[in-house]
C-alpha cells in the first residue's frame, strides 16, 4: 500500500531504524530518535543504489514523489541520479567560485598595492555601486557583451558618461585577469568598443584675468564654514597643487621651519617639493592646533582618520556662488600657470616644475625634485605677494599678450 499523510504523521520510532514503503522505490526511513528521511531505491548498471530526497516534514509526501519521478526519468535515460546530483553540486560550486564579484575582488586585491588609497577607493566603490548589484553573482564566463552593455547603459542614463567609460575599463581589466587565470575564455569588453556615448572632454574652468582673480580671492575669504575648509580655500591658490594632493596633505610631509611641503605625486609617483610662502605658512599655523595631532592637514568632517572628501572644496565654492563654469579645484593650476608666465614673467620651466609636470634637461634627462628650488621659492613668494596685492586693491598689472608682426 502507498503511504498517506496521516500514516506518516502517526508513524512512531522504534528501537531500530524502520522503513515505511510507498511505491516505485520511494520509502520513508525513521530513526530511533524520530528523524524521518525520504529515500529512493533504484538499480543502475545492475547495482542497487539509494538516493536521499530530503527530510520530512520539510519535504512533503507530494514533494518526495515528485523528486522520485524526476530521478526515475534520469534512470530511464541511462543517467545515474546520484552522479547527476554530484555533478550539479560541483557546477554550482564552480559557478560560485567563479562569480564576477569574487574574481573582481581577487583582481582588486592584487592591484591595490600599486594604487593610491583614493584611486583604489574610487574603483571598488564604482564596482560595488554600478556593477556588482547586477553582475556580481553571475559566473564570469557566462557574461556576454550585450549583458554588460545593458548595465553600462544604466550608468549613462543618469548622465554619468565618464563613469560608464571608467566602469567599462575596469571590467575589461577584470575580464583579462579572468582569461589569464583560466576562469573565462573571452573578454566581452572588446566587442563594446564604440558602443558608449563618447565623453566630451573640456578644459577645467579657470580665471586668468587679474580683476576676476582679485574678486575670486575676496569671495573665498568670505567663506564662513568650518575652519578646515576655510583653510583649504585659502591654501589652494597659494600652492596650486592638484585637488587630491591638497586634500590628502599630511602633516609629516610639511616642514614649517624650512617652509617646504615634500610629498609623492600620486599621478606620476615622483617626489615633489612645494616651497611655502609666508602667507601659506600663516594658513598652516592656524590649522595646526585643530588638526596637527592627526595625520591629515584637512581631515574628513566624519572621521579624522580620512582625508577631506573630493567635493568639500567644490561644495564650498558653489555655496559662495562660484559656478563650475567660472572656477574648479583644478582651475587654480591653470590660473597660476598663465599668470606666473604672462603677468609676473617667470620662466616657463620654473612654472612647469612647480606644477609637478614632467620637465627634462637639455640632455633629455628628467630633472630631480629640487631642480631650481631657490628660484621656485622666490617665485612662490612673489605669487603669494601678488595675490595679496590684487586682493586688497593694488594696481593690477595687465596680462602681456604675445602679438605677431
C-alpha positions in Angstrom: 0.0 0.0 0.0 1.1 3.6 -0.7 1.8 6.0 2.1 -0.7 8.7 3.2 -0.1 11.9 5.1 -2.0 10.5 8.1 0.1 7.3 8.2 3.3 9.4 8.0 2.2 11.8 10.8 1.2 8.9 13.1 4.4 6.8 12.5 6.3 6.3 15.7 10.0 5.5 16.0 11.2 2.0 17.1 14.3 0.6 18.8 15.8 0.2 15.3 15.6 2.2 12.1 12.4 1.3 10.3 11.1 1.9 6.8 7.7 2.8 5.5 7.4 2.0 1.8 5.5 4.0 -0.8 5.6 2.8 -4.4 8.1 2.9 -7.3 11.1 2.8 -5.0 10.1 5.6 -2.6 10.2 5.0 1.2 10.4 6.9 4.5 13.2 6.0 6.8 12.5 6.6 10.5 15.4 6.7 13.0 15.1 5.6 16.7 15.3 9.3 17.7 12.3 10.2 15.5 14.0 11.7 12.4 12.3 11.0 9.1 14.2 10.9 5.8 12.9 10.2 2.3 14.9 7.7 0.3 14.6 6.5 -3.3 15.8 2.9 -4.1 16.8 2.2 -7.7 19.0 -0.1 -9.8 21.7 1.2 -12.1 24.2 -0.8 -14.0 23.0 -3.9 -12.2 23.6 -2.4 -8.8 21.1 -1.5 -6.2 21.5 2.2 -5.1 19.8 4.7 -2.8 19.3 8.5 -3.0 18.3 10.9 -0.3 15.3 13.0 -1.2 15.1 15.3 1.8 13.7 15.4 5.4 10.1 15.1 6.4 8.1 17.4 7.0 10.3 19.9 5.1 9.7 17.7 2.1 6.1 16.6 2.0 4.8 13.3 0.6 3.9 15.0 -2.7 7.3 16.7 -3.0 9.0 13.4 -2.3 7.0 11.7 -5.0 7.9 14.5 -7.5 11.6 14.1 -6.7 11.3 10.3 -7.1 9.6 10.7 -10.5 12.4 13.1 -11.7 15.0 10.5 -10.6 13.2 7.7 -12.4 13.3 9.7 -15.6 17.0 10.1 -15.2 17.4 6.3 -14.8 15.2 5.7 -17.8 17.6 7.9 -19.8 20.6 6.0 -18.5 21.7 8.7 -16.1 22.6 7.8 -12.5 20.6 10.2 -10.3 23.3 10.1 -7.6 26.1 11.1 -10.0 23.8 13.7 -11.6 23.4 15.3 -8.2 27.1 15.3 -7.6 27.8 16.9 -11.0 25.1 19.6 -10.3 26.6 20.5 -7.0 30.0 20.7 -8.5 28.8 23.0 -11.2 27.1 25.2 -8.6 30.3 25.4 -6.5 32.3 26.2 -9.7 29.8 29.0 -10.6 30.1 30.5 -7.1 33.9 30.3 -7.1 34.0 31.9 -10.5 31.4 34.7 -9.9 32.1 38.1 -11.4 32.3 39.7 -7.9 34.6 37.1 -6.4 37.1 37.4 -9.3 36.8 41.2 -9.3 37.7 41.4 -5.7 40.6 39.0 -6.2 41.9 41.2 -9.1 41.3 44.3 -6.9 43.4 43.0 -4.0 46.3 42.1 -6.4 46.2 45.6 -7.9 45.6 47.7 -4.8 49.2 47.9 -3.6 50.1 49.7 -6.8 47.5 52.4 -6.4 47.0 55.3 -4.1 44.3 55.0 -1.5 42.0 57.4 -3.2 42.3 55.7 -6.6 41.6 52.2 -5.1 38.6 53.5 -3.1 37.1 55.0 -6.3 37.5 51.8 -8.2 35.9 49.5 -5.6 33.1 51.9 -4.9 32.4 52.1 -8.6 32.2 48.3 -8.9 30.1 48.0 -5.7 27.7 50.7 -6.8 27.3 50.2 -10.5 28.4 46.7 -11.4 28.1 44.1 -8.6 24.3 44.6 -7.9 23.6 43.2 -11.4 26.6 41.1 -12.4 28.2 40.1 -9.1 26.6 36.7 -8.7 26.9 35.7 -12.3 29.6 33.2 -13.4 32.1 35.4 -15.2 32.3 33.0 -18.2 28.6 33.5 -18.9 28.6 37.3 -19.1 28.1 38.5 -22.7 28.8 41.8 -24.3 25.0 42.7 -24.5 24.6 41.9 -20.8 27.4 44.1 -19.8 26.3 46.9 -22.2 22.8 46.8 -20.5 24.5 47.6 -17.2 26.6 50.4 -18.6 23.5 51.9 -20.2 22.1 52.3 -16.7 25.1 54.5 -15.8 24.7 56.5 -19.0 21.1 57.2 -18.3 21.9 59.1 -15.2 24.3 61.3 -17.1 27.5 59.8 -15.8 29.1 59.3 -19.2 32.7 59.3 -18.0 31.8 56.9 -15.1 30.4 54.5 -17.7 33.6 54.6 -19.6 35.7 54.1 -16.5 33.4 51.2 -15.4 33.9 49.6 -18.8 37.7 49.9 -18.5 37.7 48.3 -15.0 35.5 45.4 -16.3 37.9 45.0 -19.2 40.8 44.6 -16.8 38.8 42.1 -14.7 37.9 40.0 -17.7 41.5 40.0 -18.9 42.5 38.7 -15.5 39.8 36.0 -15.6 41.1 34.9 -19.0 44.7 34.8 -17.8 43.7 32.7 -14.8 41.6 30.2 -16.7 38.2 31.4 -15.4 37.0 32.8 -18.7 37.7 32.3 -22.4 36.7 35.7 -23.8 36.8 39.3 -22.8 33.4 40.8 -23.9 34.5 44.4 -23.5 36.5 44.1 -26.8 33.1 43.9 -28.5 31.8 47.1 -26.9 34.3 49.5 -28.5 32.4 52.5 -29.7 29.2 51.3 -28.0 29.1 54.0 -25.3 28.3 57.7 -25.7 31.6 59.5 -26.2 33.0 61.6 -23.4 33.0 65.3 -24.2 36.3 66.5 -22.8 36.7 70.1 -21.8 39.4 72.1 -20.1 39.0 72.8 -16.4 37.4 76.2 -15.8 39.8 78.8 -14.5 40.1 82.6 -14.2 43.2 84.2 -15.6 42.2 87.9 -15.7 43.7 89.8 -12.7 40.4 91.7 -12.0 38.5 88.4 -11.9 41.1 86.7 -9.8 41.0 89.5 -7.3 37.2 89.2 -6.9 37.6 85.4 -6.6 40.1 85.7 -3.8 37.8 88.2 -1.9 34.9 85.8 -2.3 37.0 82.9 -1.0 38.0 84.9 2.0 34.3 85.5 2.8 33.6 81.8 3.4 32.2 81.3 6.9 32.1 77.5 7.1 34.4 75.2 9.1 38.0 76.4 9.7 39.3 73.3 8.0 37.5 74.0 4.7 38.3 77.7 5.1 42.0 76.9 5.4 41.8 74.7 2.2 40.2 77.5 0.3 43.0 79.9 1.3 45.8 77.5 0.6 44.6 76.2 -2.8 45.5 79.3 -4.8 48.8 79.8 -3.0 50.2 76.3 -3.7 48.1 75.3 -6.8 48.7 71.6 -6.4 46.2 69.0 -7.7 43.0 69.0 -5.7 43.6 65.4 -4.5 47.1 66.3 -3.3 45.8 69.3 -1.4 43.0 67.4 0.5 45.3 64.5 1.3 48.2 66.7 2.6 49.8 65.1 5.6 51.5 67.0 8.5 54.5 64.7 8.5 55.3 65.9 5.0 55.2 69.6 5.9 58.2 71.4 7.4 57.1 74.8 8.6 60.6 75.8 9.7 62.1 75.0 6.3 58.9 76.4 4.6 58.6 73.3 2.4 56.0 70.7 1.7 57.5 67.4 0.3 55.4 64.6 -0.9 55.0 62.0 -3.6 52.9 63.0 -6.6 50.4 60.1 -7.0 49.8 60.7 -10.7 53.5 60.2 -11.6 54.8 58.5 -8.5 57.6 61.1 -8.3 58.9 63.2 -5.4 57.8 66.9 -5.3 58.7 70.0 -3.3 56.3 72.9 -2.8 58.0 76.0 -1.3 55.7 77.6 1.2 55.2 81.3 1.1 54.8 83.4 4.3 51.1 83.5 3.5 50.9 79.7 3.2 52.8 79.3 6.5 50.3 81.5 8.3 47.3 79.4 7.0 49.0 76.2 8.1 49.9 77.6 11.5 46.3 78.4 12.1 45.3 74.9 11.2 47.9 73.1 13.3 46.1 73.4 16.6 43.0 72.0 15.0 44.4 69.1 13.0 48.1 68.9 13.8 47.7 65.9 16.2 46.3 63.8 13.4 47.6 62.5 10.0 45.8 64.9 7.6 46.0 68.6 7.4 42.5 68.6 6.1 40.7 65.6 7.7 37.2 64.5 6.8 34.4 66.0 8.9 33.2 62.5 9.6 36.5 60.8 10.6 39.9 62.3 11.4 41.4 59.1 10.0 40.3 60.0 6.5 41.1 62.9 4.3 38.6 65.6 3.3 36.2 64.4 0.6 36.5 65.2 -3.1 33.6 67.6 -3.0 34.3 69.6 0.1 36.1 72.5 -1.6 33.9 72.4 -4.6 30.8 72.5 -2.4 32.1 75.4 -0.5 32.8 77.3 -3.8 29.3 76.6 -5.1 27.9 77.8 -1.8 29.8 81.0 -2.3 28.2 81.4 -5.7 31.3 80.4 -7.7 29.9 78.3 -10.6 31.8 75.4 -12.1 31.9 77.3 -15.4 33.9 80.0 -13.6 36.4 78.1 -11.4 37.1 74.5 -10.4 39.6 72.9 -8.0 41.9 72.2 -10.9 41.4 75.8 -12.1 43.9 77.2 -9.6 46.7 75.4 -11.5 45.7 76.9 -14.9 45.3 80.3 -13.2 48.9 80.2 -11.7 50.4 78.7 -14.9 49.0 81.6 -17.1 49.6 84.5 -14.7 53.1 83.5 -13.5 54.1 83.4 -17.1 52.2 86.3 -18.7 51.8 88.7 -15.7 54.8 88.0 -13.5 57.2 86.9 -16.2 58.7 83.8 -14.6 60.5 81.2 -16.7 58.1 78.5 -18.0 60.4 75.7 -16.8 60.2 77.0 -13.2 56.4 77.0 -13.5 56.3 73.5 -15.0 58.5 72.2 -12.2 56.2 73.7 -9.7 53.1 72.2 -11.3 54.9 68.8 -11.0 54.8 68.3 -14.7 57.5 66.2 -16.5 60.4 68.5 -17.3 63.7 67.4 -18.9 67.1 68.9 -19.1 68.9 69.6 -22.5 70.1 66.0 -22.5 66.7 64.6 -22.1 67.0 63.6 -18.5 64.3 64.2 -16.0 65.1 67.0 -13.5 65.0 65.9 -9.9 62.6 67.4 -7.4 65.0 70.1 -6.1 65.7 71.5 -9.5 65.6 75.3 -9.5 64.4 75.2 -5.9 65.9 78.5 -4.8 64.3 80.2 -7.9 61.0 78.5 -7.2 61.0 79.7 -3.6 61.3 83.2 -4.9 58.5 82.6 -7.4 56.1 81.2 -4.9 56.6 84.1 -2.5 56.2 86.6 -5.4 53.0 84.8 -6.4 51.6 85.0 -2.9 52.5 88.6 -2.6 50.9 89.3 -6.0 47.7 87.6 -4.9 47.6 89.6 -1.7 48.2 92.8 -3.6 45.4 92.4 -6.1 43.0 91.1 -3.5 43.5 94.3 -1.4 43.1 96.6 -4.4 46.7 97.2 -5.6 47.3 98.3 -9.1 46.6 95.3 -11.4 49.3 94.6 -14.0 47.5 93.8 -17.3 48.4 90.5 -18.9 51.1 90.8 -21.5 49.7 89.4 -24.8 52.1 87.9 -27.3 51.4 89.5 -30.7 52.7 88.8 -34.2 54.0 91.3 -36.7 
